[in-house]
Amino acid sequence: MSAGSVAVGVKVAPSPRERLTSARRTLRELLHEPTFAIGLAILVVLLVLAAFGPWIAPHDPNAIEPTASLQPPSLSHLMGTDQLGRDVFSRVVAGTRLTLWIAVAAVTISTVLGTLLGLLSGYLGGVTETLIMRVMDVQLAFPGLIFALVLLAVLGPGAGSVIIAVGIGGVPTFARVTRGAVLALVSEDYITAARALGASTTRILARHVLPNVAGTIIVLATLWLAFAVLAAAALSFLGVGVRPPTPEWGAMANDGRAVLVEGWWVSFFPSLMVMLFVLAVNLAGDVLRDRLDATLRSRRAVAGDPEGPASSTEQE
């Protein structure tokens, strides 16, 4: 059977050029969404703080000045000082880089491992799918924070340990969502045609399956950034994550617990940064998710299946 005869009447996977053009058009449309624009603006400000923190911070974040202990916000100390006289604003700026690094690294681990397991389980099925999904179910039986605490008890405190703990904790979610998206694709005509032409499993997954589930994975990774920041801050707040004197939002909020009455700003501003980041990610991520769902519905309608299978998010 020739390649031409197989391709007749078969829906062809979108080319890289078509996907790039579609992505650019989608980005322009997203920027006209007020909610997405606000969330993106907050994220850009935080990224600027993380990238240029050493030049933005007016003081050394770890410099101790006992004579300036617990000074309220002022022109010389925009967010006040803590019990040791350290400038809270400088520590918040320094903590931005570390917190974002932890979140991005943890989400990268979750995305890579979870996507790989989801692709294999959804495409191969059978014993492979059963084994992978049952392992994921066992991990999901533990609350996320408890699971992270157990890993940190084994690994010990530190930024690297927090990254591993939070990253592994997110693997089941990515694996299940990716598997659901793959199951909706394996019966597509272009996948069947690729199999008929003798394409290997690796080539099919890399060239046909992964590009078509990438949108779902990107949206999930965006939303998971908020969870990663919250989890890292919670672990540091409990004293098992990043240890003092390293500036990190959760650890800084924990430092201010003992002086909430006379120095509310010590805990307030780091906590405010956590809230702003989570808010920004959710504002932008919700718009991305809604746009993805609308795109999926339109594609099903064009394919002659208005209802179609439920999206991977709905299945989960």
Secondary structure, 3 states (H helix, E strand, C coil): CCHHHHHCCCCCCCCHHHHHHHHHHHHHHHHCCHHHHHHHHHHHHHHHHHHHHHHHCCCCCCCCCHHHCCCCCCCCCCCCECCCCCEHHHHHHHHHHHHHHHHHHHHHHHHHHHHHHHHHHHHHCHHHHHHHHHHHHHHHCCCHHHHHHHHHHHHCCCHHHHHHHHHHHCHHHHHHHHHHHHHCCCCCHHHHHHHHCCCCHHHHHHHHHHHHHHHHHHHHHHHHHHHHHHHHHHHHHCCCCCCCCCCCHHHHHHHCHHHCCCCCHHHHHHHHHHHHHHHHHHHHHHHHHHHHHHHHHHHHHHCCCCCCCCCHHHHC
